[in-house]
Amino acid sequence: MRPAILNPLFAEVTALKGVGPALAKPLDRLGLARVVDVAFHLPSGWIDRLPREELDIADAGRVIAITLTPRDYRTSTGRGPTRVQATDARGNYVSLVYFGGSSGWVKKLLPLDTPRRVSGKLESYGEMLQIIHPDLGEPDEPFREREAIYPLSEGLTSRRLGGFAAQALERAPELAEWIEPGLKAKRGWPGWREALQRIHDDPADTLARERLAYDEIFANQLAMTLVRADTRKRRGRALLGDGRLRDMLRLPYTPTGAQSRSVAEIEGDLAQTAPMLRLLQGDVGSGKTLVAAMALLIAVEAGAQGAMLAPTEILARQHYETLRKTLAGLPLEIAVLTGRDKGRAREATLMALAAGEIDILVGTHAIFQEAVGYKDLALVVVDEQHRFGVAERMMLQAKGKAPPHLLAMTATPIPRTLTLAQYGEMDVSRLDEMPPGREPIETRVVSEDRLDEVVNAIGRHMADGGQAYWVCPLVEESEKSDLAAAEMRAETLRARFGERIGVVHGRMKPAEKDAVMEAFAGNRLSVLVATTVIEVGVDVPNATLIVIEHADRFGLAQLHQLRGRVGRGGGLSRCLLLRGAALSETSRARLALMRETNDGFRIAEEDLRLRGGGELLGTRQSGEVAFRLALPEMLADLLQCAQDDARLLIDRDGGLEGPRGQAARVALYLFDRDAGVALLRSG
């Protein structure tokens, strides 16, 4: 149970004065559903204001704060701006400029001959000084030289968010210290509550920012340390395969060194009584499925059952077909179970599973529903593991007589620092080699003003019997615009090429989406227009061309994932990255790297360096550990320190039962790592 001292912070955001249903929506879009979320919504920058008594052209280009008195209104005809002529204490004139809307609201804001505190960027316009859309305050309002700027959503201003943050801080209690005293003194960090107050008052306060980042990383590492200790204590079951099934396997290729090494690491884990908790990281096409198949064969050789869990129905059926082909001719039974399976066929599968007649079951979340019983489940393989929440993985683990071994797989290459931060409780195997014969994908960057040429290229590709993806970006933080972009692009392509154009997006029902994907996989559609729902796991070997529209809006890791939808058959595949006209230096560097390399691990490390505080792995997935206060560039400095401190707490300072441990227990709840008190995650 959450400690009562935290209850004021964990109230709904509507507990803050001034937050009604209308403002709750833009706050929700920012992920601010509780008071604590507002407190942890830290400023992204600041404005420094120079206090001035009189206007001076030497200040042009600077943000100033000054008391001015409006003297005259000058309105334009049509859509022109409204200008308010105002004077300082010495009678010097400046023009306050407002664009858009009627002049009525400007006159209300700035009544004539009434002094107002004004701040904004002073500019010279011809022979006049002007300030465009200045911020207004009262003459007696306390002056703040530095004002925080917050990440915003439509309907909110920085000043209003700052007001909500101030209310949230009033609810923040003083908490006992969880950081080891020597470390805190050495780093010069303030207390937790003081740090939170300081960062909202002065976003440039590096010690306060560092302290809060450390707290979050420490809570994460402590939770992982607890999970790891708990896993090591639990007695599972050693799986000793005799090799008979693996010896019968006839592969048309030799496994890579990385595949062989990973299988050996997994075999060593499975031979222990402590349940395996291993993450298999492999770039697109590096052969994770073969490694998973070998692990499942070891379980079957040891007389047990294995299960493979996939995030979507189409991916589950894809894995089922791949395993059937790879393990063809071996004396074992493989079955598939998804939400689509109903009636007698489903009942027959369930009965065979419970009787032990099925050795390997592949499926979606349907495979751990209450009605599904196993005779002897000993190994669980989870694909794209970050798409599964903690509770789901634990439900599946509860299906075994003893806690099953767990192998989690991800095709998202993760920088080493983040692997430790996000999966620190797991052992990690890396597939960092590609199977021989796999050609790199040829990547080109094309300006969007050459769109007609790209559409013509699609036509030639279709005429040659090829298939293609066309990916549309998220236009705004809204599924509706995401959907609109995909639908509009599909319509323009249908007008040119007819009905062999399909479209999928996140707002379709799963059955509709699967039907379109199957039509594309069966070559009944030539072009699949999609949002990023195709990012993971879609395997259509005949699709050898992908067009990614507005590629400059995507992160590197996500571009790499999308590019991995092609190049899955023989021969050359191409990726066309359509870019906008105006590119930032970061976007330019990203696209150049995509053109230069197909190495996902190199791309992931570069993504971390280039994107800094942005979303690291493209889109945030459910079940994935997200840091709100710790910027990625802080992880390298603070991670090892936090890990050492967490171990010190467990090994020397009495764990969660000692005085510091009691404080650390509160930190686990404060930073939403409270499942770690019992079990943070099961894989």
Helices and strands as residue ranges (DSSP letters): G 4-6, G 13-15, H 21-29, H 35-39, E 45-48, E 50-51, G 57-59, E 63-75, E 82-87, E 93-98, H 104-109, E 116-125, E 128-132, E 135-137, E 146-149, H 158-171, H 181-187, H 192-201, H 206-233, H 244-248, H 257-270, E 277-282, H 288-301, E 305-309, H 313-326, E 334-337, H 343-354, E 360-363, G 365-368, E 377-383, G 385-387, H 390-397, E 405-410, H 416-423, E 427-431, E 442-447, G 448-450, H 451-463, E 467-471, H 479-497, E 501-504, H 510-521, E 527-530, G 532-534, E 543-548, G 551-553, H 556-563, E 574-579, H 585-596, H 600-611, H 632-651, H 659-670, H 675-678
